[in-house]
Amino acid sequence: MRRRILRAVVVAVVCAVVLFSVPLAVATLRLYRQDEVRELQQLADRVAVTVPADVHHPRDPMELPRVGSDTWVGVYDERARLVIGAGPARGDGPVREALAGRDTSRRLNDRLVAAVPVGSGERVRAVVRTSSPAQGPLRRAALTWAGMLALAVVAVGVGAVLGVGSSRRLARPLEALAAAAGRLETGDLAARAAPSGLAEADEVATALNRAAARIEELLRRERAFSADASHQLRTALTRVRLELESAQASGASANPHAAIRAALDSLARMETTLDDLLSLARDMPEQAPLDVAALLDGAERRWHGELAAAGRPLRITAEEGLPEALGSARAGRQVLDVLLANALVHGSGTVTVTARDAAGVLAVDVEDEGPGPPEGGDIFARRSGEVDGSSHGIGLALARSLAEAEGGRLMVSRRAPHPRFTWLVAGGDTESAP
């Protein structure tokens, strides 16, 4: 990654330098040639001022300025013959054009030539011709090109240094993202990508973190479902086993149909419990009006016979004018089943379920006549199992999580004696309710 970024930066800098330098080099050569031609023309103009009216007059000799050995200055008469100075004996093209009254300059062979007419109007009495080697501007341009090449090398070096820094800065967040993704792949769902300061990489990191949190939440809910289903179904399976074993122990005197019906009823409850827990584990909380009367009637049908068989009366009462409640019937059914099962296993005496108005909030109390849970410790804490029979296990933790997922609360309003659990159902001001 870093090598590719560095290569891209260097290639971009080299392309920019080449695209800038080539036209500049050509323009530099042309500029130096123009400077050389302009100097030749200026030299010819200075000499033309000193040319006498009669270039052949012996008493008025001409004096040419001193110039370099590679610079030629020559004066030609109106017949294009060299009178004085250096140059071809017979005037060439630039001289003939100057005799026609035009300043001219061009390159001939390996020299730059400038020719200036001497005279006024239509009569040209002489021509001053100057020339210099054509390699002069090229040598000056070569020196300039060497300087430009050195600057280009420096620019490429600076670009390479900046490319190294940029490649590190750009690659580091991506490498961190790859590392976080690798940790997630190995099962470390707590892996998160930290912000890097690079907006694009941070967007990817945020999306990756959200996906990791979502996967972690899904796995947590699936594991919670497995534990909750195991706990809820274990009690129902034990109940079915006891019913069938009791029917078997009674022998021929017992009515097998009654035991089969009871077992089928328990299996149906197990199926309902499993469907409820699976739906609650996968679906979002349902905010629909909750039919409290139907919820209490269902609880009475499910638990009256079982509590009666244990010599435990079940009393269910509901006040008039109960406040509106919102929630899922599945969650409500499971919460009441957990509280009633807890009263059956850990309590004694009459089990009372009361639906009441608690300061504008629907409250459902489940209490029995037992001694209550021991002091200390959180009875709603999720534990892996019941070791000594005194633990309330995973059931109450499930009930509280379901109540809170629906926007309500589940608490112990009276610990001992005669423990009472209060479920505040969403739909009113649950924060201010007792």
N, C-alpha and C positions, 0 to 999 in steps of 0.2 A: 504493500500500500504506500508506504513512505517513498519507496524507490520510484513508483509510478508518478506520484505527485511531483517529486523532484525532477524527474525526466520531463514532465509536462511543462514545469516552470522554466527549465533551461531551454527547451525547444521554443517556447513562446518568446523568451528574451532574445534568442539567436535570430528568430524570424523577424522580430521587431528591429533588431540592429541591422540586419541585412536589408530589409525594406527601407530603412531610413538612410543607410550608408551608401548604397549603390547610387541612388539619384543624387545624393549630396556629392559623391566622388565625381560623377559626370559633370555636375554643375560647377564644381571647383575647377576642373580642367578647362572648361569653357571660360570661366571667369579669368583665369590666369592668361589664357590666350587673348582674350579681349584687352586685358591690361597691357600685354606686350604690344599688341597692335596699336593701342592708343598711345603708348610711349613712342612707338615708331612714328606715328603721325605727328605727335607734338615735336619730335626731333626734326622731322621734315619741314614743319611750319617754321621752326626757328631758323633753319638754314635758308628757307625760301625768302625770308625777310632780308638776308644779306646778299642775295644774288644780284649782281649789277644789271643794268639795262642791256648791256652787250656782253654776253658771257665770253665772247672771243676777243675783247679789247685787251691788248697786251699791257696797257698802262693801268689797268684796273683789275689786278689779280684777285681771285677769291680765296678766302681762308675758311676751311671747314673746321667745325668743332672737334675736339678730341673725344673719341669714343672707344669703347672696348674693341679688342682685336676681332671679336666675332660679330661685331656690328658694322655693317657697311653703309656708307653715305656717298651718294654719287649725284652729280648735276649733269643733266642732258640738255642739248640745245633743241631748237624747234624741229630738227631733222632726226631726233632720237639718237644722237651720237653722244657718247660719254665725253664730257669736257674735262671733268675733274672728279677725283674720288674713286671709290671702289664699286664695282658692279660690272655687268656684261657690257661689252663694247657697243653693241647695238641694243637699243631699248627693247624690252620685252613687252608683254601684254599690259601690265600696270602702267608702264611709261607711255605707251600709245593711248591708253584710256585717259591718262592725265593730260596728254597733248590735246585731247578732245575737250578739255576743260572740266574733267570730273576727278574729284579725289577718289582714290581706289586703294583697296588693301585686299590681300588674299595670301594663300599659301601656295608657293611654287616649289615643287620638289621637297627639299628638306629645310626650306627657309620661309619665314613670314616676311612679306613685302608690303610696303606702303609707298604710294607715289602721290605727290602734291604738285599741281600746276603753278607756275610762276607767271604772273601777268594779270591783266584785267580785261573784262569784256570778252570779245571773240578772239583776241590775239594772245596766244600763249607763247612766250619767248623762251621758256625753259621749264624743266621738270626736275624736282628733287626726289630722288629715290632712296629709301632706307630699307634695310633688311636685317634680320637676325635669325639665328638657328631656331627651327621649330621645336627642338628638344628642350629649350629653356623652360617654357611653361610646363612641359611634361615632368621635368625634374622637380620643379617647385610643387607640382601636384603630387608627385610621389612622396615628397616629405610630408605633405599634409595628409596623404593617405596613411602613411606610417603612424602619424599621431592619432588619426581616427581609428586605426586598427588597435592601437594601445588602449584607447578609451573603450573600444568595443570589448576587448578582453576584460578590462576592469568591470564594464557593465555586466558581462556574462558572469564574472566572478561574484559580483554583488547579487545578481539574480540567483546564483546557485546558493549563496549563503542564506538569502531570504527564502529560497525554496526549501532549504533544509529546515529552517524554523517553521515555515508554513506547513510543511509535511508533518512535522511533529505535532503541531497544534491541531491539524485536521485529523491526523491518524489516531491521536491519543483517545478522543471520545469514541471513535469507531471501535478501537481495540477494547475500550472499556465496555461498550455495548456487546461486543462479541464474547467477552469474558462473562458478563452477566447472563447472556443467552446460554452460554455453555454451562453455567451453574444451574440455570433452570432446567436444562436438559438432563443433568445428573440427578434432579429431584430436589434441589435446594430451592424451595419456593419462597424463601425469605430473601433471595437475591434481588437487589434493586440496582438500577443504573443511576449514578449520581449526576447532578447537573454539571455541565462542562463549560458553559458560557457560549457555546456555539449553538445558535438558534435551531438550525436544522437537526443537529444531533440531539439537542434537548427535546425536540418534538418526537423523535423516534424513541428516545429514552422514556418520555412520558407515556407514549403508547405501549411500550414494552412493560413498564411498571404497572400500568392499568391492566394489561393482559395477565401479568403475573398475579396481581391482587385478585383478579377475577377467577383465575384458575385455583388459587389458594382458597378463595371463598367457596368455590364449587366443591373442592375436595373436602374442605371442612364440613360443608353441609352433607356431603355424601357419607363421610365418616360418622357425623352426628346421627344421620339417618340410620346407619348400620347399628350404632350403639342403642339408639332409641327403639328401633324395631326389635332388636334382640331383647331389650328389657321388657317392652310391652308384650311381646309374644311369649316370652318365657313364662310369665304368670298365666296366660291363657292356656298354654300347653300343659302346664302343671294341673290346671283346673280340669282339662279334658282327661288327662291321665287318671286323676283321682276319681272322676265320675265313672270312667270305664272300669277301673280297678274295683271300685265299690260295687258296681253291678256284677262284676265277675265273682267277687267274694261272697255276694249274697246267694249265688247259686241259682237253682231253679225257681226259688220262691220270688225272686226279683223280676220286675217287668223290664225286659231288655229294650223294649221300644222307648220307654221313658229315658233310659240312659243314652240310647242312640240319639233321641231328639235333643237331649241336653248337650251331648257332644257336638251335634251338628250346629246347635245355637252358638256354642263356644267357637267352633270353627268359623262360623259366619262373622262373629265379632272379631276374630283374628284377621279375617280377610278385610273387614272394614277398617280395622286399625292399621293394617299394612298399607291399604290404599290411601288412608288419611295421611300417614306419615310420609309416604312417597310424594304425595301432592304438595304437602307443606314444605318438604325439602327442596322441591324444584320450582314452585310457583312463588310469585310475589305476594305480599300480604293483601288479603281481600278486604276492601272497605265497603261492605254492603250491610244493610240493616240486619241485625241479628234477632232471630225469633227466639226470645228467651223461654217462652212457654214450651215450644217444641223441644228446645234443648233440655229443659228440666224433665219433660215427659220421657224423652229418650233415656236420660240417665236413670230414671225410676224403673223403666222396663229392663234395662241392662243389669241393674244392681239389686233390685228388690229381692229377687229369688236367692241370689248368692248370699246376701247379708242375712236374710231370713234363715237360710240353712245353717248359718253360724250362730243363730240366736241373737242377731243384731237387728233391731228395728231400723227402718229408714223413713225419715220424715222430710218431706219437701214442701216448702211454703214459699209463696211469692206475694209481695205487697201489691196493692192496687196503684195504678198510675206510675209504673216504673219509667224512668227516663229512657230515651232512645239509646240504643247501643249499636255500635258498628263492629264488624269483624267477620271471621270465617266460622261457619258451622263446624267444619272439620277441626279447627283449632280448639273451639269451645268444647267439643265432644271429648277431645283428648285431654284437655285440662281437667274437666270434671272426672273423667275416668281415672286419671292419675291421683287426684285428691281423694276419691272414694276408695280406690285400691289402697292408698296409704292409710286411710282410716280403718279399712278392714284388716290390714296386716299389723299395723302398729298401734291401733287404738282399741277401744272397748266400749261396750254399751251402745246407746242409741246414736245413730249417725244422722245429723240434721243438716239439710241444705236449705239456705234461705237466700232469696233474691230480694234486695232492698234498694232504697234510694239513699245514697250517701252524698248529700250536698250536691245534687244534680247529676251524680254519676251512678251508673248501675254497679252495685256490689253484690257478689255472690259469695256467701260464707259457707264453708264446710267445716263442721266441728263434730267431735265425738266426746265421750265421757272418759277417755283414757288419761293417763298421767302426763302425756305430752313428751316431746323430745327432751333429751338432757340439755342442760345449760352449756353454753360455750359451743363454738363451732358454727359453721354455716350449713344448715340442713339442705340448702339449695345447691351446695357445691357438687359438681359433677364428679362422681367416683366410678372406678372401673367395676366395682362389684360390691356385694354385701358380704363382709367377712364374718362378723360375729352376730348378725341378725339385728343389731341395733341401728345400723345405718339406714337412712332413707334412700340411698342409692341414687341411680340416675333418673328416677321417675320425677322427682320434684324439680330437678334441674331442667328436664324436658318441659315440664309444665310452665316453669318461669320463662324459659326461652320462647315458648309458643305465645304466652300472654304478652310478653314484651314485643315480639315480632308483630303482633296485631295492634300495638299501640297502647296496651294496657299494663297493669302491674299485678304481681302476685306476691303476697307477703304473709307473714305470720302475725295476725293481729292479737292473738293471745297464745302464749307459749305453753303454759301449764298453770293449774290443771285444766282439763277439758280444752285441749288445744283447738284453736280456730284458725283456719286459713281463709284469707280474704282475697278474692279476685276482683280487681277493678277493671271493668270492661271499657274500652275506648268508646268515645262518643260524647264525653263531657269534659269537664276540667279535672282530669285525673291527678294533676299535680297538687291541687288543694284539697282533695278528698281525704278522709281519715283512713 
